Structure formats: structure tokens, C-alpha cells
Amino acid sequence: MSSSQQFVPSSPISPSVGRLKKSKFTYKHLSQLALSSSACPLRVIAHIDLDAFYAQCEGVRLGIAEDQPLAVQQWQGLIAINYPARKYGLTRHITITEAKKLCPHLIMQHVATWREGDAMWAYHEDAFAHIATHKVSLDPYRLQSRRILSCIKDTLPAPPIQRVEKASVDEVFLDLSAQIHTILRERYPELSGPAPYDDPTECLPRPPTTVLDWNTDALVDLDVDETEDDDPDWDDIVMLLGSEIVRSVRAAIRERLKYTCSAGIARNKMIAKLGSAHKKPNQQTIVRNRAVQHFMGGFKFTKIRNLGGKLGEEVVAKTGTEQVKELLDVSLGQLKSKLGDDTGSWVYQIIRGEDTSEVNSRTQIKSMLSAKSFRPTINSYDQAVKWLRIFVADIFARLIEEGVLENKRRPRTVNLHHRQGGQMRSRQGPIPSGRPIDENVLFDIAKNLLGQVIVDGRAWPCANLQLSVGGFEDGPTGNRGIGGFLVRSDEAKTMKHALRETDDSVSDHGDSRPEKRPKSEHGAIQRFLSRQGTSHGESDEEASTAYSIADGMDGQSSPTAPSSDAQRPRSHHDETDRRTGKRSGIDSDSPAETINGSSPNAHIATNMPPIESYFCNTCRQSLPFATKEEHEDWHFAKSLAAAEKGLDPQEGTIASEAKPKASSAAKRAGTNRVGASQIQKKIEKGQSRLAFG
């Protein structure tokens, strides 16, 4: 058997020819970008930081040139120094005298203060000399912070694409992922289609761009094993788009509000915050994914958020270093053994630039505090109450920012802390939930708590007083407390007096309220069996007339109920009365009969539409068509009554009809009047006698 020939491919396949390069990112990562997922490697976070914010606020308010050295003063110290003043070596730890020596032309502006007894903060030229009677107010800076935040939100797309977190009075985080996803699909149509084979793990095509223009941004150098010669991937593209968005936001703040700010753009909040402080003032820094290790290696890890306090000191004590570069050599196991499993794992990830914290559009405030240390001490209730008024005004201004007026969030408790000597005492009181919060409500609670402290004894001299609100919760919408349904006695009297005046005014104009409808003389059963009109001595024609009259009685009786005229003997005067629109025995000027000098029946008759009628074969009479169904039900009820008495339904009906005819004839002849009057005396007003066969 011959051996098979060797297979020679007609079109040899080269591994480097005809195969497109793919990105290391997948369609799943692209969909995560649209959702602003913290696990997405294409995520873009920006941190915006106002440059020397307090100093900028005062410079803009006073109209001072930007190159003029300026510092913000609080008592005898400096709390903010602008960048022109920093060139002279000024820091926040020096005194006013030292600052003047270093920079003779330095402008120092004291912060606004609450003066004892005042209802509003203000700028006082001599505030630094009255520390005992003034309290610092930061409200002017909070106001400017709200304006800046509003400007940022106006520049970005509306929620849910927009994600903005106010980190502090001068810091803001932005999650630009969803907005960048929208821009990517517009600029790169190849990303708009579905994943090949509907497989989200398929890699994205490589970006068509090989060179990126980073404009004038501060670009952090790449890691050691990365070079600028490598073609950019989608993580570089999204960072470039993020820098464009942040640049437009910073330009809007500059143009509208005259403030400068710095920014950092990175893949998470921790790196973005470090990036915003990398190049200041008025610059932005981009930390690409390929440059994270190089960027982090130059920091002390105590500069990282959440590592600057006691935890940072503990890490330094147990590892012997505070440099991130040196700590990178420590293994995960060693960190766990020294710091514990949870803390060791977190530190291991954070120094490598891993942070999955999300940008929260609303940071929930837990409490608000306003306090004052007294030098010299205060020694009376009146002095303390004046400061409580200032504390309440300070806190309420911040509650307005939190949305308490719109009932979005509200505190539940008020806390008072009082220090006398070395003893600190606290009292707490609830805020009523059934009424809106205002300054007076908080002030009354604060005074009550102070009274409790004084009753306990040893309240003076007081060295420190603090007032705070806490227990914040989302306010209910559309609810009312029980107080909202009650009226105070004075208000009730006023309302009652106003109603009386309204009634008098209405009666003076003749537009009185409609009187209550008189109770019908006949009950529901009598109205249902009103076809008995013929049983009281009326002919078919009279019964039909009774229905017509009842229709014109202002709706006071049902259409099938007989009129009052049909229930009494008729006379010549009755016929005359009907023609003249009056009834015998009733004054023609009676308001029940005459309205503006005309008969109500006549008025209704002229406007009443023609009534369709039908002929009942059982009782042999014509009736309004609208009463047909009810009339047939009446016959059915009569037949049931006859069946209960053992009579033939038809005979019972005839017998019942024969008896009224005889009674009617007797009435017309003037007989049985005594018996009828006796019956009327026995029947009370509003009642009627039922006549079943």
C-alpha cells in the first residue's frame, strides 16, 4: 500500500499577515463604562480642587488683582494664602507680624464674623481684636462653593449621565465614564455595533489613532516597562476625552465666576485626588493607566487619603518606612501579619493604585456643629443665650443648603455641650417631626437644654459651648402632622368671624344658600308603588296628570310619585288654581310658590322637554317611557303580594284596582270624608299607608 502524499497548502497562512490587532479591552468593559462601574478598567474619574479657595473668594469679592499677595486672617493667624504671597515664603503657620516682615505689601482680610447679639454675620474691620465677642463665619465661602458646584453641573450632561460628588467646600469628584461612553460611540462608529457572535468577552478593535494630542496638560511619565512608542489603546483614548471634558469645566468656572482650579484625571478617586495636587495652580494632570506605578512611587503613603492619620502612623511604625516605593516590596502576607487581614489587604491594594470607591452624587451629612471657646469665660445665662442665637443661625444656614426647607433631609435631635472647668456635660432634645424646622424651633430647644444644664448646678463660668444637630433622615413628602389639622383658638375665632361676614354679605345680595330639601311625604316603597294613584279614585287621565305635575316639582319627588293635588278631593277652585299657577289655601306670595313673581311649575313647564309615553297593557293606561322599567317592577311586586295571600296574581291585581275605583267614586260624591280624615290623623307627617291587594 502506497504512502499518502504530503499535503501542500495552496495559500500558506502567515501568523502576521491578514490578522487585525485586537485591543486588550472587551465589549464587556465597554458596557461597564456606560454603567460607570467601579470595576471597569476604562473608568475615568476627575478631581477638581479650587486654588487657595478662601483667598480667591476674598480676592474676587474685593476686586483685587490676581498677582497681588493676599492672605485670609482669623484672629492672629492666617488660614489661607494665595499663590503670589507664597512666593515670599508665607505659610499658614506664621503670625501676622512675621507675614508682614516677609511681604510688606501683603493684604490681609479677616474672615466674616458673628458679633455677639447680631442676627447676621458681617465683615468687621476690628474683628481680630474682639475674639471674646465675635465668632468666625464661613458662610461666604459656602455660598461661593454652591455657585461653583452649580456651574459644574450646568456644564455637564444631565443626570443620570452626570455624576458629581461634593467632597468638601473646595473639592469636587466627577465620574465621566458614562459621558465618555457616549462620545466614544459617536467618534468611533466601529464601537457602536454589537459584539461579534454576541460574545461580550470578544476583544474590541484597536483604536485607529496612533498619536494623541494631550494639549497643555501635565502628563505623568509612563512606568519603566512602558514606552511612548507603543500604540495607544482605549484606556488612553478615554483619558484624552476626560481631559477635554475637565478642561471645558474649568474654563466655564473661570469665565463665569472668575475662579481658577486644578484637576486630576485618572482611573479612580484616590489617584485623581493625588493628581490634582501634582501641578498647581490652574493646571490639570493626567495619570494614564500605564503610568500609575511610576506616579505612586514618588509619594509618601501618608499623603494618600485615609492613610494620613492614626492608621498611617501604625503602618510607619510596623513597616519602618512611609515611602510607597519601599512599601511595594513588602508582600501581602507580611502586611496581613503586621496589620491584620483586612487592613493589610487594603493597604496592599491602595499603594498599587487600586481603589473601587464610587462617586456618590449625594454625600449624606451626619451632623452639623457650631461652637465657641470663651476667653475670658462667660458667667451668665443671658450671655450664653446670645451665643445660642448665633449658633442656631449658623446651623440653620447650613441646613438650608442641605435641603431642609424643601423637606428633603432633616435632623431629628439637637445636642448641647457645655464645659465648665474640666467637666463637659451634654444634653439632647428631639426636634418635633410634625412641623417645619426654622430658627425659632431650634432656638427654643437650645434654650431648654441650656436650662437643664443650669438646673443641674455648677454651670458658670463656662469655657466652651457647642450646639449641634444630628440624626439626619430623609424628610417625608405629602405628610402632615396632627398639628396641621388643628387650628389655634385665636385663628378659629377669626375664621368664624370671617364666615359670618361672608354669610351676611351673601344674604344682603339676595343670593342665599338653597334651603334643605323637605322630606318627601311618601317613603321609598310608596314611590315604588306610586302606580296606586288610580286606587285613590283617580282615572287614567288623572293619574297621567299626576305624573306630569310631579315632574315639574323642582325635583322634590320622583317622576312616578303622585302630586299632592292628586291626594285630595278636587273642586272647581282647584281647576282655577291650576290655571293661575296658585293653589287654594296658600298665599300667592309664598316663596315656595312664587320666584320673582312667576310660578315655578309654569317656569319648568315651558322649559321641560316633551315626555315619551308608553301604554301598559296590565293597568290599561299611558305612562312616561322613562318609568317603564320601574312600573313593570311594581306589577311584579303586586303579583308576589297576591301569591303570598293565595290569590291568582291577575285577580289580585284586578281586585286591588277595583277597590280604589269605588273609593274614588265615593270621594267624588263627598262620602267617606270622616273616615279619610280619621286616617289622616293617625298617619304622622312624612308617613303614608301602603295598600296591597
Sequence and secondary structure as in RCSB ss.txt:
>XXXX:A:sequence
MSSSQQFVPSSPISPSVGRLKKSKFTYKHLSQLALSSSACPLRVIAHIDLDAFYAQCEGVRLGIAEDQPLAVQQW
QGLIAINYPARKYGLTRHITITEAKKLCPHLIMQHVATWREGDAMWAYHEDAFAHIATHKVSLDPYRLQSRRILS
CIKDTLPAPPIQRVEKASVDEVFLDLSAQIHTILRERYPELSGPAPYDDPTECLPRPPTTVLDWNTDALVDLDVD
ETEDDDPDWDDIVMLLGSEIVRSVRAAIRERLKYTCSAGIARNKMIAKLGSAHKKPNQQTIVRNRAVQHFMGGFK
FTKIRNLGGKLGEEVVAKTGTEQVKELLDVSLGQLKSKLGDDTGSWVYQIIRGEDTSEVNSRTQIKSMLSAKSFR
PTINSYDQAVKWLRIFVADIFARLIEEGVLENKRRPRTVNLHHRQGGQMRSRQGPIPSGRPIDENVLFDIAKNLL
GQVIVDGRAWPCANLQLSVGGFEDGPTGNRGIGGFLVRSDEAKTMKHALRETDDSVSDHGDSRPEKRPKSEHGAI
QRFLSRQGTSHGESDEEASTAYSIADGMDGQSSPTAPSSDAQRPRSHHDETDRRTGKRSGIDSDSPAETINGSSP
NAHIATNMPPIESYFCNTCRQSLPFATKEEHEDWHFAKSLAAAEKGLDPQEGTIASEAKPKASSAAKRAGTNRVG
ASQIQKKIEKGQSRLAFG
>XXXX:A:secstr
         SS   TTSS   EEEEEHHHHHHHHTT TT TT  EEEEEETTHHHHHHHHHHT  TTS EEEEET
TEEEEE HHHHTTT  TTSBHHHHHHH TT EEEE  EEETT SS B  TTGGG TTTEEE  HHHHHHHHHHHH
HHHHHS  TTT  EEEEETTEEEEE HHHHHHHHHHH GGGTS  GGG TTSEEE  S S    TT EE    TT
  TTS   HHHHHHHHHHHHHHHHHHHHHHHH   EEEEEESSHHHHHHHHTTS SS EEE  GGGHHHHHTTSB
GGGSTT SSHHHHHHHHHHS  BHHHHTTS HHHHHHHH HHHHHHHHHHTTT       SS    EEEEEEEEE
EEE SHHHHHHHHHHHHHHHHHHHHHHTTTTTSEE  EEEEEEEETTEEEEEEEE  TTS   HHHHHHHHHHHH
HHHHHHS   SEEEEEEEEE  EE  SS   GGGG   HHHHHHHHHHHHHHHHHHHHTT          SS HH
HHHTGGGGGGGT  HHHHHHHHHHHHTSTTSS TTS  SGGGS   HHHHHHHHHT  TTS TT TTT BTTB H
HHHHHHH     EEEETTTTEEEEGGGHHHHHHHHHHHHHHHHHTT  HHHHHHHHHHHHHHHHHHHHTT SHHH
HHHHHHHS TT       
